[in-house]
Amino acid sequence: MSVKIRLQRHGKKGKPFFHIVVADARARRDGKFIEKIGTYNPVTNPAIIELNVDSAVKWLNNGAQPTDTARAILSYKGVLYKKHLMGGVAKGAFDEAEAENRFNAWLEGKEKQVLGKKDGVNKAKEDAKKAALEAEAKVNQSRLDAAAKIEADAKAEADAKLAEEKAAADAKLAEEKAAEEAANAPVAEETAEVAEAPAAEEPTAEAEGTEEAQA
């Protein structure tokens, strides 16, 4: 029986989630399987892979053939490297303890790489968030500046209109005052002339007698 190590799709539309399974090559992709040896979530960054390394090595040694995607996952998790180490143990190149130490050292280095990638992703997210906040702050400041300019222009226009109305009122008041002074000026001069003219003298009794004698 030909055996494959392959992915079996699960999850929702647009959010795939895969089981890593060992199955008969003749079975449907999402049909029956012999053993589930892990899971793969490609939606996250970095992708989350959980894998039973020892079971994967066992199936590879028994002749199971991984698909291209499954092989990439097995290589990423060190399955192929551990299979190589187990081959060295079988040939007597080193013992199983040494193989385990080498594999653990490889896992430690791989974990540092994954953590470095996570830190890089988190930093990129933080930088993008910071840039977005700065851009939003600039937009808000531009809106505030525009609103302040509109308010200042409106105030200046209102002050100018008020000054214009005040100037017109002052001019009208001055004009009315001048007209009133002009209307009152002749009356005052005429009164002064009347006051300066000598009063007409009434004829005295002596003058009256003289006039009678002349007659």
VOBA-1610 file (N, C-alpha, C; in pm, whole numbers, padded with zeros to 5 digits, always signed):
BEGIN
Met+00085-00120+00000Met+00000+00000+00000Met+00088+00124+00000Ser+00063+00215-00095Ser+00136+00340-00103Ser+00077+00439-00002Val+00165+00497+00080Val+00121+00587+00186Val+00177+00726+00160Lys+00093+00827+00184Lys+00131+00966+00165Lys+00121+01042+00299Ile+00210+01138+00314Ile+00196+01237+00421Ile+00150+01364+00352Arg+00032+01412+00386Arg-00026+01525+00314Arg-00113+01609+00405Leu-00164+01717+00348Leu-00249+01809+00425Leu-00395+01779+00397Gln-00475+01789+00500Gln-00619+01772+00491Gln-00683+01903+00534Arg-00757+01963+00441Arg-00810+02097+00466Arg-00928+02097+00561His-00927+02196+00651His-01039+02224+00741His-01053+02376+00749Gly-01134+02425+00841Gly-01148+02569+00858Gly-01255+02628+00768Lys-01272+02761+00781Lys-01375+02832+00706Lys-01319+02887+00575Lys-01411+02937+00492Lys-01370+02998+00367Lys-01288+03124+00394Gly-01172+03130+00333Gly-01084+03245+00356Gly-00996+03230+00478Lys-01023+03130+00562Lys-00942+03105+00682Lys-00910+02955+00690Pro-00823+02909+00601Pro-00794+02765+00597Pro-00717+02718+00720Phe-00739+02594+00756Phe-00668+02529+00865Phe-00649+02384+00823Phe-00527+02331+00836Phe-00497+02199+00782Phe-00453+02101+00892His-00494+01976+00872His-00440+01865+00950His-00330+01798+00868Ile-00222+01763+00932Ile-00115+01689+00866Ile-00140+01541+00894Val-00168+01466+00790Val-00212+01328+00810Val-00129+01230+00727Val-00132+01107+00773Val-00077+00996+00696Val-00196+00920+00640Ala-00200+00904+00509Ala-00318+00844+00447Ala-00278+00758+00327Asp-00370+00669+00291Asp-00353+00588+00171Asp-00353+00682+00050Ala-00259+00663-00038Ala-00248+00750-00155Ala-00373+00746-00240Arg-00452+00636-00233Arg-00573+00623-00314Arg-00694+00692-00251Ala-00682+00734-00122Ala-00795+00797-00053Ala-00810+00942-00100Arg-00933+00992-00089Arg-00957+01132-00123Arg-00876+01223-00031Arg-00849+01342-00081Arg-00764+01434-00003Arg-00820+01459+00137Asp-00949+01485+00145Asp-01011+01515+00275Asp-01089+01394+00329Gly-01054+01274+00280Gly-01126+01154+00324Gly-01059+01089+00443Lys-01068+00955+00447Lys-01013+00880+00560Lys-00860+00887+00562Phe-00804+00878+00683Phe-00658+00880+00696Phe-00618+00775+00800Ile-00490+00744+00801Ile-00439+00641+00892Ile-00404+00702+01028Glu-00336+00817+01024Glu-00294+00882+01149Glu-00280+01032+01126Lys-00323+01108+01225Lys-00301+01253+01223Lys-00174+01281+01303Ile-00077+01347+01239Ile+00051+01370+01307Ile+00077+01518+01335Gly-00017+01606+01297Gly+00006+01748+01328Gly-00100+01838+01267Thr-00080+01969+01288Thr-00170+02071+01232Thr-00086+02184+01174Tyr-00149+02259+01083Tyr-00081+02370+01016Tyr-00181+02483+00996Asn-00148+02600+01054Asn-00234+02718+01041Asn-00156+02826+00965Pro-00185+02844+00835Pro-00110+02942+00755Pro-00161+03085+00769Val-00272+03104+00841Val-00332+03238+00849Val-00248+03331+00936Thr-00188+03278+01042Thr-00108+03359+01132Thr+00027+03394+01069Asn+00095+03493+01126Asn+00226+03533+01078Asn+00322+03545+01197Pro+00421+03453+01211Pro+00447+03339+01123Pro+00343+03228+01141Ala+00340+03135+01046Ala+00244+03025+01051Ala+00270+02939+01175Ile+00161+02882+01228Ile+00171+02795+01346Ile+00167+02650+01299Ile+00271+02575+01336Ile+00279+02434+01299Ile+00301+02351+01425Glu+00216+02254+01445Glu+00233+02158+01554Glu+00251+02020+01490Leu+00359+01952+01529Leu+00392+01828+01460Leu+00455+01727+01556Asn+00411+01603+01545Asn+00474+01493+01619Asn+00593+01447+01537Val+00712+01497+01572Val+00832+01473+01492Val+00866+01324+01487Asp+00857+01258+01600Asp+00895+01115+01605Asp+00803+01031+01516Ser+00672+01061+01517Ser+00580+00985+01431Ser+00610+01012+01284Ala+00641+01137+01252Ala+00673+01171+01113Ala+00798+01097+01068Val+00902+01091+01155Val+01024+01019+01121Val+00995+00870+01100Lys+00911+00814+01187Lys+00876+00672+01177Lys+00810+00642+01043Trp+00715+00728+01001Trp+00645+00704+00876Trp+00738+00724+00756Leu+00829+00819+00765Leu+00926+00837+00656Leu+01015+00714+00644Asn+01057+00660+00757Asn+01141+00539+00756Asn+01064+00419+00704Asn+00931+00423+00716Asn+00849+00312+00666Asn+00810+00330+00520Gly+00861+00439+00457Gly+00839+00455+00315Gly+00730+00553+00277Ala+00672+00624+00373Ala+00568+00722+00340Ala+00630+00835+00259Gln+00556+00882+00157Gln+00605+00987+00070Gln+00527+01117+00096Pro+00597+01224+00140Pro+00526+01350+00165Pro+00499+01425+00035Thr+00390+01498+00030Thr+00366+01590-00081Thr+00465+01706-00070Asp+00471+01791-00173Asp+00567+01901-00173Asp+00545+01993-00053Thr+00419+02029-00027Thr+00390+02118+00086Thr+00422+02050+00218Ala+00386+01922+00229Ala+00414+01848+00352Ala+00564+01835+00374Arg+00640+01812+00265Arg+00786+01801+00278Arg+00845+01933+00329Ala+00795+02046+00279Ala+00845+02176+00325Ala+00817+02193+00474Ile+00699+02149+00519Ile+00665+02160+00660Ile+00754+02069+00745Leu+00775+01945+00698Leu+00860+01851+00771Leu+01003+01903+00782Ser+01051+01963+00674Ser+01186+02019+00676Ser+01194+02137+00773Tyr+01092+02222+00771Tyr+01089+02339+00860Tyr+01091+02297+01006Lys+01023+02186+01040Lys+01017+02140+01179Lys+01132+02045+01215Gly+01223+02020+01123Gly+01341+01939+01153Gly+01323+01790+01140Val+01212+01747+01080Val+01187+01602+01067Val+01292+01537+00977Leu+01320+01604+00865Leu+01418+01548+00772Leu+01557+01544+00835Tyr+01590+01645+00914Tyr+01720+01647+00981Tyr+01729+01535+01084Lys+01621+01514+01159Lys+01623+01407+01260Lys+01630+01270+01194Lys+01563+01255+01080Lys+01572+01127+01005Lys+01716+01102+00963His+01784+01211+00921His+01925+01198+00884His+02009+01158+01005Leu+01981+01218+01122Leu+02055+01183+01244Leu+02030+01038+01283Met+01906+00993+01272Met+01875+00853+01306Met+01947+00757+01210Gly+01964+00802+01087Gly+02041+00720+00992Gly+02186+00709+01037Gly+02242+00818+01092Gly+02379+00814+01144Gly+02390+00722+01263Val+02288+00722+01349Val+02289+00631+01465Val+02286+00486+01417Ala+02203+00457+01317Ala+02192+00320+01264Ala+02324+00273+01204Lys+02401+00366+01145Lys+02530+00331+01085Lys+02642+00327+01188Gly+02613+00373+01313Gly+02714+00371+01418Gly+02806+00491+01417Ala+02769+00597+01344Ala+02853+00717+01339Ala+02854+00788+01474Phe+02747+00783+01545Phe+02736+00840+01681Phe+02616+00772+01748Asp+02610+00791+01880Asp+02502+00724+01952Asp+02375+00809+01950Glu+02269+00753+02005Glu+02138+00819+02004Glu+02139+00946+02088Ala+02215+00947+02200Ala+02224+01066+02286Ala+02285+01182+02209Glu+02390+01153+02134Glu+02454+01258+02054Glu+02358+01311+01948Ala+02283+01221+01887Ala+02185+01261+01786Ala+02079+01352+01849Glu+02037+01316+01972Glu+01937+01398+02040Glu+01992+01535+02075Asn+02118+01542+02118Asn+02181+01670+02150Asn+02192+01759+02026Arg+02230+01700+01915Arg+02240+01776+01791Arg+02103+01829+01747Phe+02004+01743+01761Phe+01870+01784+01721Phe+01818+01895+01812Asn+01842+01886+01942Asn+01798+01991+02035Asn+01868+02123+02007Ala+01997+02116+01972Ala+02071+02238+01938Ala+02010+02301+01813Trp+01974+02215+01716Trp+01910+02267+01594Trp+01776+02332+01626Leu+01697+02268+01714Leu+01568+02323+01754Leu+01584+02458+01823Glu+01689+02470+01908Glu+01713+02596+01978Glu+01744+02708+01880Gly+01828+02678+01782Gly+01859+02779+01680Gly+01736+02816+01599Lys+01654+02715+01567Lys+01531+02740+01492Lys+01435+02826+01571Glu+01425+02800+01701Glu+01336+02879+01787Glu+01380+03025+01792Lys+01511+03048+01794Lys+01561+03186+01793Lys+01523+03255+01662Gln+01532+03183+01553Gln+01492+03241+01424Gln+01344+03278+01423Val+01262+03187+01477Val+01118+03213+01481Val+01087+03333+01569Leu+01154+03341+01686Leu+01133+03454+01775Leu+01177+03584+01709Gly+01291+03577+01637Gly+01338+03695+01565Gly+01238+03741+01461Lys+01178+03644+01392Lys+01076+03679+01291Lys+00953+03740+01358Lys+00913+03681+01471Lys+00797+03735+01544Lys+00825+03878+01589Asp+00947+03900+01642Asp+00982+04036+01687Asp+00980+04133+01569Gly+01030+04086+01453Gly+01028+04171+01336Gly+00887+04205+01291Val+00800+04103+01296Val+00660+04125+01257Val+00594+04222+01353Asn+00618+04202+01485Asn+00558+04290+01585Asn+00609+04434+01570Lys+00740+04446+01543Lys+00797+04580+01525Lys+00737+04648+01401Ala+00720+04568+01294Ala+00660+04624+01172Ala+00517+04670+01199Lys+00443+04592+01278Lys+00307+04629+01313Lys+00305+04758+01396Glu+00398+04765+01494Glu+00405+04884+01579Glu+00443+05007+01497Asp+00539+04991+01405Asp+00580+05103+01320Asp+00464+05149+01231Ala+00391+05050+01176Ala+00277+05085+01091Ala+00169+05157+01172Lys+00147+05108+01295Lys+00047+05172+01382Lys+00089+05313+01418Lys+00218+05329+01450Lys+00270+05462+01485Lys+00258+05557+01367Ala+00293+05508+01247Ala+00282+05592+01127Ala+00137+05631+01101Ala+00045+05536+01124Ala-00097+05565+01103Ala-00145+05670+01203Leu-00101+05659+01329Leu-00140+05756+01431Leu-00085+05894+01397Glu+00041+05898+01351Glu+00101+06027+01314Glu+00027+06090+01196Ala-00008+06007+01098Ala-00082+06058+00983Ala-00219+06109+01026Glu-00284+06035+01117Glu-00415+06077+01166Glu-00403+06208+01245Ala-00294+06220+01325Ala-00273+06343+01402Ala-00252+06462+01308Lys-00178+06441+01198Lys-00157+06548+01101Lys-00288+06590+01036Val-00369+06492+01002Val-00499+06523+00941Val-00586+06601+01037Asn-00589+06556+01164Asn-00668+06626+01265Asn-00618+06768+01287Gln-00485+06785+01289Gln-00428+06918+01308Gln-00462+07008+01190Ser-00457+06950+01069Ser-00494+07028+00950Ser-00639+07073+00957Arg-00726+06983+01006Arg-00867+07019+01020Arg-00885+07129+01124Leu-00810+07117+01237Leu-00818+07220+01340Leu-00768+07354+01289Asp-00656+07350+01214Asp-00601+07475+01157Asp-00700+07538+01060Ala-00763+07454+00977Ala-00860+07506+00880Ala-00980+07567+00952Ala-01027+07498+01058Ala-01140+07551+01135Ala-01103+07682+01204Ala-00979+07689+01259Ala-00934+07811+01325Ala-00923+07926+01225Lys-00875+07896+01103Lys-00865+08000+01000Lys-01003+08051+00959Ile-01097+07957+00944Ile-01234+07998+00909Ile-01292+08086+01019Glu-01269+08046+01144Glu-01320+08125+01257Glu-01256+08263+01261Ala-01122+08267+01238Ala-01051+08395+01239Ala-01099+08486+01125Asp-01118+08426+01006Asp-01167+08504+00892Asp-01308+08559+00920Ala-01392+08475+00981Ala-01529+08517+01012Ala-01526+08631+01115Lys-01437+08619+01215Lys-01426+08724+01318Lys-01375+08854+01257Ala-01273+08841+01168Ala-01219+08961+01104Ala-01326+09028+01018Glu-01405+08948+00947Glu-01512+09003+00864Glu-01618+09071+00950Ala-01651+09007+01064Ala-01751+09067+01154Ala-01698+09197+01213Asp-01569+09199+01254Asp-01509+09321+01310Asp-01507+09433+01205Ala-01474+09396+01081Ala-01470+09497+00974Ala-01610+09553+00949Lys-01708+09465+00949Lys-01846+09511+00927Lys-01892+09599+01041Leu-01855+09561+01165Leu-01892+09642+01281Leu-01825+09778+01276Ala-01697+09783+01237Ala-01625+09909+01226Ala-01688+09998+01117Glu-01727+09932+01006Glu-01791+10007+00898Glu-01925+10066+00943Glu-02002+09986+01015Glu-02130+10035+01066Glu-02110+10148+01166Lys-02007+10136+01252Lys-01978+10241+01351Lys-01934+10369+01282Ala-01849+10356+01177Ala-01805+10474+01103Ala-01922+10543+01035Ala-02013+10462+00978Ala-02131+10519+00912Ala-02220+10590+01014Ala-02235+10529+01134Ala-02317+10590+01237Ala-02254+10721+01285Asp-02120+10721+01303Asp-02051+10842+01347Asp-02064+10953+01242Ala-02052+10915+01114Ala-02064+11014+01007Ala-02205+11073+01004Lys-02302+10984+01022Lys-02442+11032+01022Lys-02467+11124+01140Leu-02412+11088+01255Leu-02429+11171+01374Leu-02363+11307+01354Ala-02243+11308+01296Ala-02173+11434+01271Ala-02250+11520+01171Glu-02306+11454+01070Glu-02384+11526+00970Glu-02508+11588+01033Glu-02576+11512+01119Glu-02695+11565+01186Glu-02659+11682+01278Lys-02546+11670+01348Lys-02501+11777+01437Lys-02468+11904+01359Ala-02400+11884+01244Ala-02365+12000+01162Ala-02491+12068+01108Ala-02589+11987+01068Ala-02714+12044+01017Ala-02788+12121+01126Glu-02784+12064+01246Glu-02851+12133+01359Glu-02782+12264+01389Glu-02650+12268+01387Glu-02576+12392+01414Glu-02604+12495+01304Ala-02612+12446+01179Ala-02640+12537+01068Ala-02780+12597+01079Ala-02875+12519+01125Ala-03012+12568+01140Ala-03025+12670+01252Asn-02944+12655+01357Asn-02951+12744+01472Asn-02869+12872+01454Ala-02774+12878+01363Ala-02683+12992+01349Ala-02755+13121+01310Pro-02844+13135+01211Pro-02909+13262+01173Pro-02993+13320+01285Val-03062+13239+01356Val-03145+13286+01468Val-03060+13356+01570Ala-02947+13307+01594Ala-02858+13366+01694Ala-02807+13501+01646Glu-02771+13516+01515Glu-02720+13642+01462Glu-02828+13750+01464Glu-02952+13707+01424Glu-03064+13804+01423Glu-03093+13855+01564Thr-03088+13769+01660Thr-03110+13808+01800Thr-03003+13907+01842Ala-02881+13883+01796Ala-02772+13973+01833Ala-02792+14111+01771Glu-02839+14118+01645Glu-02862+14246+01579Glu-02973+14324+01648Val-03077+14254+01684Val-03188+14321+01754Val-03141+14377+01887Ala-03058+14305+01953Ala-03009+14349+02083Ala-02920+14471+02068Glu-02847+14488+01957Glu-02753+14598+01940Glu-02825+14725+01889Ala-02941+14715+01823Ala-03010+14834+01767Ala-03060+14925+01879Pro-03044+15068+01867Pro-03088+15161+01973Pro-03239+15167+01980Ala-03289+15179+02099Ala-03435+15187+02118Ala-03486+15323+02072Ala-03603+15334+02009Ala-03663+15460+01961Ala-03706+15546+02080Glu-03664+15679+02081Glu-03695+15767+02194Glu-03837+15821+02183Glu-03906+15819+02293Glu-04043+15870+02298Glu-04038+16024+02314Pro-04125+16100+02248Pro-04122+16248+02261Pro-04157+16291+02404Thr-04077+16389+02452Thr-04098+16440+02589Thr-04207+16549+02585Ala-04252+16594+02703Ala-04358+16696+02714Ala-04310+16830+02662Glu-04175+16854+02680Glu-04119+16980+02633Glu-04119+16986+02483Ala-04084+16876+02427Ala-04081+16871+02281Ala-04221+16887+02225Glu-04316+16829+02294Glu-04453+16839+02248Glu-04500+16987+02252Gly-04460+17063+02357Gly-04500+17203+02369Gly-04438+17287+02259Thr-04316+17260+02227Thr-04247+17336+02122Thr-04316+17317+01989Glu-04349+17186+01965Glu-04417+17157+01839Glu-04548+17229+01829Glu-04621+17244+01944Glu-04751+17313+01942Glu-04731+17465+01917Ala-04624+17523+01976Ala-04601+17667+01958Ala-04565+17696+01815Gln-04490+17613+01757Gln-04453+17631+01616Gln-04576+17624+01529Ala-04672+17545+01566Ala-04792+17533+01488Ala-04874+17661+01505
//
